[in-house]
Amino acid sequence: MTDYAKILDLPMGANDANAKTIRAYLKSLLSELWRKEEGFSGKRPFGNSGWQSEVWKALIDGGACPGTLDSDGYVQEIDQDQADVLIQGAIATL
């Protein structure tokens, strides 16, 4: 069984939500959805696209999900299905 609380506590690198952990990032994402209602942009919730990769990078860096980063530190490869299971489990734990 996966410890989703540990997933939530994984540190985030630089990100558009200025969140320190995955937990804080997901809370910020939900808050943004609530605040903007139908004006919420699933493509650019914090102003930039590629926001899921910020969470994926934290999963890779934290050793929770295998993946690779390119020379600039961006996600090059990740098992999106596994990452989704981890994040969905973490969301359910909130």
C-alpha positions as CSV (number, residue, x, y, z in Angstrom):
1,M,0.0,0.0,0.0
2,T,1.2,3.5,-0.9
3,D,1.6,6.1,1.9
4,Y,-0.2,9.0,0.2
5,A,0.6,11.3,3.1
6,K,4.3,11.0,2.2
7,I,3.4,11.8,-1.4
8,L,1.6,14.9,-0.2
9,D,4.6,16.0,1.8
10,L,7.1,15.6,-1.1
11,P,8.8,19.0,-1.7
12,M,8.1,20.9,-4.8
13,G,10.8,22.7,-6.8
14,A,10.1,26.1,-8.4
15,N,6.5,26.2,-9.4
16,D,3.8,28.7,-10.6
17,A,1.8,28.2,-7.4
18,N,4.8,28.9,-5.1
19,A,3.9,25.8,-3.2
20,K,6.5,24.1,-1.0
21,T,4.9,20.6,-1.1
22,I,2.6,18.6,-3.3
23,R,-0.1,19.0,-0.6
24,A,0.2,22.8,-0.8
25,Y,0.2,22.7,-4.6
26,L,-3.0,20.7,-4.7
27,K,-4.7,23.0,-2.2
28,S,-3.7,26.0,-4.2
29,L,-5.1,24.3,-7.4
30,L,-8.4,23.6,-5.7
31,S,-8.6,27.1,-4.3
32,E,-7.9,28.6,-7.7
33,L,-10.7,26.4,-9.2
34,W,-13.1,27.6,-6.5
35,R,-12.2,31.2,-6.9
36,K,-12.4,31.4,-10.7
37,E,-15.4,29.1,-11.1
38,E,-16.2,28.8,-14.8
39,G,-13.3,31.1,-15.6
40,F,-10.9,28.4,-14.3
41,S,-8.4,27.4,-17.0
42,G,-7.6,23.7,-16.8
43,K,-4.8,24.3,-19.3
44,R,-3.3,27.3,-17.4
45,P,-4.5,27.3,-13.9
46,F,-1.6,29.4,-12.6
47,G,-0.9,31.3,-15.9
48,N,1.3,28.7,-17.7
49,S,0.7,25.4,-19.3
50,G,2.5,22.3,-18.3
51,W,1.5,22.6,-14.7
52,Q,1.2,18.9,-14.2
53,S,4.8,18.5,-15.0
54,E,5.6,20.5,-11.9
55,V,4.0,17.8,-9.8
56,W,5.5,15.0,-11.9
57,K,9.0,16.5,-11.3
58,A,8.3,16.4,-7.5
59,L,7.3,12.7,-7.8
60,I,10.5,11.9,-9.7
61,D,12.7,13.9,-7.5
62,G,11.1,12.3,-4.4
63,G,11.6,8.8,-5.8
64,A,7.9,8.1,-5.8
65,C,7.6,7.6,-9.5
66,P,10.3,6.6,-12.0
67,G,11.1,9.1,-14.7
68,T,13.8,11.2,-16.3
69,L,14.5,14.8,-16.6
70,D,16.2,16.6,-19.5
71,S,19.3,18.7,-19.1
72,D,17.2,21.7,-18.1
73,G,15.5,19.9,-15.3
74,Y,12.1,19.4,-17.1
75,V,10.3,16.1,-17.2
76,Q,11.4,14.2,-20.2
77,E,9.7,10.9,-19.4
78,I,7.3,9.6,-16.7
79,D,4.8,6.8,-16.4
80,Q,1.7,9.0,-16.5
81,D,-0.6,6.2,-15.4
82,Q,1.4,5.5,-12.3
83,A,1.8,9.2,-11.6
84,D,-2.0,9.7,-11.9
85,V,-2.6,6.8,-9.5
86,L,-0.3,8.4,-6.9
87,I,-1.8,11.9,-7.3
88,Q,-5.4,10.6,-7.2
89,G,-4.6,8.6,-4.1
90,A,-3.0,11.7,-2.6
91,I,-6.0,13.8,-3.4
92,A,-8.3,11.3,-1.8
93,T,-6.1,11.5,1.3
94,L,-6.6,15.2,1.6
